[in-house]
Amino acid sequence: MTSPPIVLRLSGITKRFGPLVANDSISLTLHKGEVLALLGENGAGKTTLMNILFGHYVADEGSIEAFGQPLPPGSPRAALAAGIGMVHQHFTLADNLSVLDNIAVGTESLWRPRSDRAAAKAKLLDLARRFGLEVRPDALVGDLSVGERQRAEILKALYRDARVLILDEPTAVLTPQESASLFDTLRRLTADGLAVVFISHKMNEVFAASDTVAVLRGGRLVATRKTAETDREELAELMVGRALKPPTPTPLEPGEPVLTLSGVTVASGHGRPLLDGVDLTVRRRQIVGIAGVSGNGQTALAELISGLIHPDSGTMTLKGEAIGNAEPAEMVRRGVARIPEDRHAAGLVGAMAVWENLIAERYHDPAFQRFGLIRRGAARAYAEEVIAAFDVRCPGPDARTQLLSGGNMQKLILGRTLAHGPDLILASQPTRGLDVGAVSYVHGRLLEARAAGAGVLVISEDLDEILALADGITVAYHGRLTPVLPHGRVSVRQLGLLMAGHWEILPEIVGEGIA
């Protein structure tokens, strides 16, 4: 049996950023109808390689052929003309335009007297029908769900006659049902001859969708495997260069409540409240996981517990004491520690040194200041202890934080969060964008904090993470929370339905009379 023709060939791709070699002589081939998964730790060179392929970067060495023809370097227009389409993790659609306008923009000559919307709409609907991508051409993108936006992004590439599709973290913000729908779409696309490359940190995606797996480590291609001929353990070891055993939670008896929310509502000023009558209890030695698609009140809940916003009604109790309109500094003093969902925008100040970020929430402590002046020596010594204790790989406490990798930034935030033995840990998307090695490290530290007596609230869009860590799970939808469901009491399918708003299934999970 002959192999399908090669549609893409990368030969000896090398890319340097100063002394850093991001890609080191990488060679890959992609065949017609093949799904290739690209795996690797943060900083392994995956995104750089795809940016070279799509023309955002120019390789220092090496060449690319698309369908047997050389691909001009550094030209996204040339990549598009060659039939290469890319769907970024963060969608590139204009919310104030219709789906049809987003998809057709830039595909017609500026010299054309009028846009042929009827022909464009007919082509779009034909593509949607052929590949099972349900779409509403006249709907505003701003009114679409996350899954609908992703379908629009894929159709945008197909509309431009893409024959190779690059997907960057394609299920990062999807429900399990939407992820399953995406995989069905990929099977239809590849059956029609399209080839797909997707970047993912999720092993279940690799085995659900790919035919071949390419593993990058330290900028080099270390292995290529047929998906059917490998397993999770081998791929994890190839990614990090050592055997990796994920931490396993030990059953613990929960202690007294450390956080209680009763009927908490936060108005939005734009109709539906951000939080709508939320009830929630987190106990010591317990991890409660909040699952849900982004935009269903999780951010407001995190800001409430951090003291950034205040409830319009209801009560919040911390360690048995009612909290009024406490500000963030007071919440820190009361033993609340947080891992923000965006480590770049809210977690760290990239231009500041490592030691400055580590004391940012506690610079008023006598250990770090005297007579209003920062005790730099003490702060640096403290930073060196945290760097060592949390394995933060950086040149030292004076290093600029923006130079750290994503995994090391998260370790830095963990050190700041956990070093003082907090009573309540608010972990929002604690492993977003991290590789399996960094994920294992973060999970292990959160489990250690739980064992030490902290209550932990994990807000995550990654169901695997929720299921791996949580003693109890609640689902956020339109600013409301389900009752906390004990681990093992709810299936992935049921969680996906709850995330999509099908709360009528709650009685079958928790018993009649609870909704």
C-alpha positions in Angstrom: 0.0 0.0 0.0 1.5 3.3 -1.1 1.6 6.2 1.4 -0.5 9.3 0.7 1.4 12.1 -1.0 3.5 14.6 1.1 1.8 18.0 1.3 4.3 19.7 3.6 8.0 19.2 4.1 10.1 21.1 6.6 13.8 20.6 6.2 16.5 21.6 8.7 14.5 24.5 10.2 16.7 26.5 12.6 15.7 29.7 14.3 17.8 31.7 16.7 16.9 34.6 19.0 20.3 35.9 20.0 22.0 33.1 21.9 18.7 31.1 22.2 18.2 28.4 19.6 14.4 28.1 19.5 14.4 25.6 16.6 17.4 23.4 16.0 17.5 21.7 12.6 13.9 20.4 12.7 12.7 18.3 9.8 9.1 17.1 9.5 6.7 15.8 6.8 2.9 15.9 6.6 0.9 13.7 4.4 -2.5 14.3 2.7 -5.3 13.4 5.1 -3.0 13.1 8.1 -3.5 14.7 11.5 -0.1 15.5 13.1 0.0 16.4 16.8 2.9 18.7 17.9 3.9 18.2 21.6 6.5 19.7 23.8 7.2 21.6 27.0 6.8 25.3 27.2 9.7 26.9 25.3 10.3 23.7 23.3 9.9 25.6 20.0 6.4 24.5 18.8 4.9 28.0 18.3 8.1 29.3 16.8 8.0 26.5 14.2 4.4 27.1 13.3 5.1 30.9 13.0 7.9 30.1 10.6 5.6 27.8 8.6 2.9 30.5 8.4 5.3 33.2 7.5 5.3 35.3 10.7 9.0 34.5 11.3 11.9 33.8 8.9 14.1 30.8 9.6 17.8 31.3 9.8 18.4 28.0 8.1 16.3 25.4 6.3 13.5 25.4 3.8 9.8 24.6 3.5 8.0 22.9 0.6 4.2 23.0 0.3 2.7 20.6 -2.3 6.1 20.1 -3.9 6.8 23.8 -4.3 9.2 26.0 -2.3 7.3 28.2 0.2 8.7 31.8 0.2 9.8 32.7 3.7 8.3 35.4 5.9 5.1 35.8 3.9 1.7 34.9 5.5 0.2 35.9 2.1 2.3 33.2 0.4 1.3 30.7 3.0 -2.3 31.4 2.4 -1.9 31.2 -1.4 -0.1 27.8 -0.9 -3.2 26.5 0.9 -2.0 26.8 4.5 -4.5 28.1 7.0 -4.0 28.8 10.8 -6.5 29.0 13.6 -5.0 30.7 16.6 -5.8 29.8 20.2 -7.1 33.4 20.7 -9.6 34.0 18.0 -9.0 36.7 15.4 -12.6 37.6 14.6 -14.2 41.1 14.8 -17.1 41.0 17.3 -19.0 43.8 15.6 -19.1 42.1 12.2 -21.2 39.2 11.0 -19.8 35.7 10.6 -20.1 36.1 6.8 -18.2 39.5 6.8 -15.5 38.0 9.1 -15.0 35.1 6.8 -15.1 36.9 3.4 -13.1 40.0 4.3 -10.0 40.3 2.3 -11.0 37.7 -0.3 -12.3 40.1 -3.0 -10.5 42.6 -5.0 -10.6 46.2 -3.8 -11.3 47.3 -7.4 -14.5 45.3 -7.5 -17.5 47.7 -7.5 -19.6 45.7 -5.1 -19.3 42.6 -2.9 -21.1 39.5 -4.1 -22.5 38.6 -0.8 -25.0 36.1 -2.2 -22.1 34.1 -3.8 -20.0 34.4 -0.6 -22.9 33.2 1.6 -23.6 30.3 -0.7 -20.0 29.2 -0.6 -19.9 29.5 3.2 -23.1 27.4 3.6 -21.8 24.8 1.3 -18.6 24.4 3.3 -20.6 24.3 6.5 -22.8 21.5 5.2 -19.9 19.5 3.7 -17.9 19.5 7.0 -20.6 19.6 9.6 -19.8 23.1 10.8 -23.1 24.6 11.7 -23.0 28.3 11.3 -25.2 31.4 11.2 -23.8 33.6 8.4 -25.7 36.8 9.5 -25.1 36.5 13.2 -22.8 38.9 14.9 -19.6 37.2 16.1 -20.1 39.0 19.5 -23.3 37.0 20.0 -21.7 33.6 19.3 -20.7 30.9 21.8 -17.0 29.9 22.0 -17.7 26.8 20.0 -19.4 28.8 17.3 -16.5 31.2 17.1 -14.1 28.3 16.6 -16.3 26.9 13.8 -16.2 30.3 12.2 -12.4 30.4 12.4 -12.1 27.0 10.8 -14.5 28.0 8.0 -12.5 31.2 7.5 -9.5 29.1 6.6 -11.5 26.6 4.5 -13.1 29.5 2.6 -9.7 30.5 1.5 -9.2 27.0 0.1 -6.9 25.8 2.8 -5.5 22.3 2.3 -3.3 22.3 5.4 -4.8 23.5 8.6 -2.8 24.5 11.7 -4.7 24.5 15.0 -3.1 26.1 18.1 -4.5 24.6 21.4 -7.9 24.0 19.6 -9.9 22.9 22.6 -8.6 25.3 25.3 -12.0 26.9 25.9 -14.4 24.3 24.7 -16.8 22.0 26.6 -16.3 18.2 26.2 -19.2 18.1 23.8 -17.7 20.9 21.7 -14.3 19.2 21.7 -16.0 16.0 20.5 -17.7 17.9 17.7 -14.3 19.4 16.7 -12.8 16.0 16.5 -15.7 14.8 14.3 -15.0 17.8 12.1 -11.3 16.9 11.8 -12.3 13.4 10.7 -14.5 14.9 7.9 -11.8 17.3 6.9 -9.1 14.6 6.6 -11.4 12.3 4.8 -11.8 15.0 2.2 -8.0 15.2 1.9 -7.1 18.1 4.2 -4.0 17.7 6.4 -4.0 19.0 10.0 -1.2 20.1 12.4 -2.4 20.8 15.9 -0.5 22.0 19.0 -1.9 20.6 22.3 -0.9 20.0 25.9 -3.7 17.5 26.4 -2.9 13.9 26.0 -6.5 12.8 25.5 -6.7 15.1 22.5 -3.6 13.5 21.0 -5.0 10.0 21.2 -8.5 11.1 20.2 -7.6 13.1 17.1 -4.1 12.5 15.7 -2.5 9.9 13.4 1.1 10.9 14.2 2.8 12.7 17.1 6.0 14.8 16.8 7.7 15.7 20.1 9.9 18.7 20.5 12.3 19.2 23.5 14.7 22.1 23.9 14.1 23.2 20.3 14.9 19.8 18.8 12.7 17.1 17.4 13.3 14.2 19.7 10.8 11.7 18.4 8.0 11.0 15.9 5.6 8.3 16.7 2.5 6.8 15.2 -0.2 7.5 17.7 -1.5 4.0 17.8 2.0 2.7 18.6 2.7 4.9 21.7 1.1 5.7 25.1 0.8 8.6 27.5 3.7 7.6 29.6 6.1 7.4 26.7 5.0 10.7 25.3 5.3 12.4 28.7 8.8 11.1 29.2 9.8 12.2 25.7 8.5 15.7 26.4 10.3 16.3 29.7 13.3 13.9 29.3 12.5 11.8 32.3 9.9 9.5 33.7 6.9 11.5 35.0 4.5 10.3 37.6 1.5 12.6 38.2 0.8 13.3 41.9 -2.2 11.3 43.3 -4.5 12.9 45.8 -4.7 11.2 49.2 -8.2 11.1 50.7 -8.5 13.5 53.6 -11.2 14.4 56.0 -12.2 18.0 55.3 -12.0 20.4 58.3 -14.0 23.5 59.3 -15.2 25.9 56.6 -12.6 28.5 55.6 -14.8 30.2 53.0 -18.5 30.4 52.8 -20.6 32.3 50.2 -24.4 32.6 50.9 -26.7 34.0 48.3 -24.0 36.3 46.8 -25.0 38.4 43.9 -22.8 40.8 42.0 -24.6 43.1 39.5 -23.1 43.8 36.1 -25.0 47.0 35.0 -25.7 45.3 31.7 -28.6 43.0 32.4 -27.7 39.5 33.7 -25.7 39.7 37.0 -22.1 38.6 37.1 -22.9 36.4 40.0 -26.5 35.3 40.8 -27.3 34.0 44.2 -24.1 32.0 44.6 -23.8 29.5 47.5 -20.4 27.9 48.1 -18.4 26.4 50.9 -14.6 25.5 50.9 -13.2 23.6 53.9 -9.7 23.1 55.2 -8.0 20.0 53.6 -10.3 20.2 50.7 -10.0 21.2 47.0 -13.2 22.4 45.4 -13.0 22.6 41.6 -15.2 25.0 39.5 -15.7 23.9 36.0 -17.3 25.9 33.2 -16.8 27.6 29.9 -15.0 31.0 30.2 -17.4 33.9 30.8 -19.8 32.3 33.1 -18.9 34.2 36.3 -15.6 32.6 37.2 -13.6 35.8 36.8 -16.1 37.8 38.9 -16.0 35.1 41.6 -12.2 35.2 41.7 -12.3 39.0 41.9 -14.8 38.9 44.8 -12.7 36.5 46.8 -9.6 38.6 46.1 -11.3 41.8 47.3 -11.3 43.5 43.9 -15.1 43.7 43.7 -17.8 43.5 46.4 -21.1 41.7 46.7 -24.4 43.7 46.1 -26.2 41.2 48.2 -25.5 38.0 50.2 -22.7 37.4 52.6 -19.1 36.1 52.4 -17.5 34.5 55.5 -13.8 33.8 55.9 -12.7 31.5 58.8 -16.1 32.1 60.5 -16.0 35.9 60.3 -18.3 37.9 58.0 -16.3 39.9 55.4 -17.8 43.3 54.3 -16.2 45.3 51.6 -12.6 44.1 52.2 -9.9 45.4 49.9 -7.2 43.1 48.4 -4.5 44.0 50.9 -6.9 43.0 53.8 -7.7 39.7 52.1 -4.0 38.9 51.9 -3.6 39.8 55.5 -6.5 37.5 56.3 -4.7 34.5 54.7 -6.1 34.5 51.2 -3.6 33.8 48.5 -4.3 33.8 44.8 -2.9 32.5 41.6 -4.4 34.8 38.9 -5.8 33.4 35.7 -3.5 35.6 33.6 0.1 35.4 34.9 1.2 38.1 32.5 -1.5 40.8 33.0 -2.5 40.2 36.6 0.0 37.8 38.2 3.4 39.5 37.6 5.0 42.7 36.4 7.4 41.6 33.7 9.6 44.7 33.9 10.3 44.2 37.6 12.9 41.9 39.1 12.0 38.5 40.5 12.6 39.7 44.0 10.3 42.6 43.5 7.5 40.4 42.3 7.9 38.0 45.2 7.3 40.7 47.8 4.7 42.7 45.8 1.8 41.6 48.0 3.8 41.9 51.3 6.2 44.8 50.9 4.6 46.4 54.0 5.8 43.5 56.2 8.5 44.5 58.7 10.7 41.8 57.2 10.9 43.7 53.9 10.6 47.4 54.9 11.7 49.7 57.7 10.7 53.4 58.1 9.0 53.2 54.7 12.1 51.9 52.8 12.4 48.5 51.2 15.1 46.3 52.8 16.6 45.1 49.6 19.0 42.7 51.1 16.3 40.9 53.1 14.0 40.8 50.0 16.8 39.3 47.8 17.7 36.7 50.5 14.0 35.8 50.7 13.7 35.6 46.9 16.7 33.2 46.8 15.0 30.9 49.3 11.8 30.8 47.3 13.7 30.3 44.0 15.4 27.3 45.5 12.3 25.9 47.2 10.1 26.2 44.2 12.7 25.3 41.5 12.3 28.7 39.7 14.8 28.5 36.9 16.2 32.0 36.4 19.6 33.7 36.6 18.8 35.0 40.1 16.6 37.3 42.2 17.6 40.4 40.1 16.5 38.8 36.8 13.8 40.6 34.9 10.6 38.5 35.3 9.6 38.9 31.7 12.6 36.7 30.7 11.2 33.7 32.5 9.3 30.9 30.6 5.6 30.5 31.3 6.3 27.5 33.6 8.8 29.4 35.7 6.6 32.4 35.9 3.9 30.1 37.4 6.4 28.6 39.8 7.3 32.1 40.9 3.6 32.9 41.6 3.3 29.6 43.4 6.2 30.6 45.6 4.7 33.9 46.4 1.3 32.3 47.1 2.3 29.3 49.2 5.5 30.3 51.1 3.5 31.9 53.9 1.1 29.0 54.6 -2.2 30.6 53.5 -5.6 29.5 54.8 -7.4 29.8 51.5 -5.8 29.4 48.0 -7.6 30.7 45.0 -6.1 29.1 42.0 -7.6 30.4 38.7 -6.5 28.5 35.6 -3.3 27.4 37.5 -1.8 25.4 34.6 -3.2 27.1 31.6 -0.6 26.8 28.7 1.8 24.7 30.8 3.4 21.4 29.6 2.9 18.1 31.4 6.0 18.5 33.6 5.0 22.0 34.8 1.4 20.8 35.3 2.5 17.9 37.5 4.6 20.3 39.6 1.8 22.8 40.1 -0.7 20.0 41.0 1.8 18.5 43.5 2.2 21.8 45.3 -1.5 22.5 45.5 -2.0 19.0 47.0 0.7 19.6 49.5 -1.0 22.9 50.6 -4.3 20.9 51.0 -2.5 18.3 53.1 -1.1 21.2 55.3 -4.6 22.4 56.1 -5.4 25.0 53.5 -8.7 25.2 51.6 -8.2 25.3 47.9 -10.6 26.7 45.2 -9.5 25.7 41.7 -11.2 27.5 38.8 -10.3 25.8 35.6 -11.6 25.3 32.0 -9.6 22.0 31.9 -11.8 19.2 33.0 -8.8 16.8 33.2 -7.4 19.2 35.8 -10.6 19.4 37.8 -11.0 15.7 37.8 -7.4 15.1 38.8 -7.4 17.5 41.8 -10.9 18.2 43.2 -12.6 16.5 46.1 -15.8 18.2 45.0 -16.9 19.8 41.8 -19.3 22.6 41.0 -20.2 24.0 37.6 -20.5 27.7 36.7 -23.2 28.8 34.2 -24.5 32.3 33.7 -23.2 33.5 37.1 -24.7 30.6 39.0 -23.1 27.5 40.6 -24.5 24.0 40.9 -24.3 22.3 44.3 -20.8 20.8 45.0 -20.8 17.3 43.5 -18.6 14.8 45.3 -15.7 13.5 43.1 -16.8 10.2 41.4 -20.4 11.2 41.5 -20.5 12.9 38.2 -19.3 11.8 34.7 -17.5 13.8 32.1 -20.6 13.7 29.9 -22.7 15.1 32.7 -20.2 17.8 33.5 -20.2 18.8 29.8 -24.0 19.0 29.8 -24.0 21.1 33.0 -21.4 23.4 31.5 -23.7 23.9 28.5 -26.6 24.9 30.8 -28.5 21.6 31.0 -29.2 21.8 34.7 -32.3 19.6 34.4 -30.0 16.6 34.8 -29.0 17.6 38.3 -31.6 15.5 40.0 -30.2 12.3 38.4 -26.8 13.2 39.8 -27.5 14.4 43.3 -31.0 13.1 44.0 -34.5 14.4 43.6 -35.3 17.7 45.3 -32.0 19.4 44.6 -31.7 21.7 41.6 
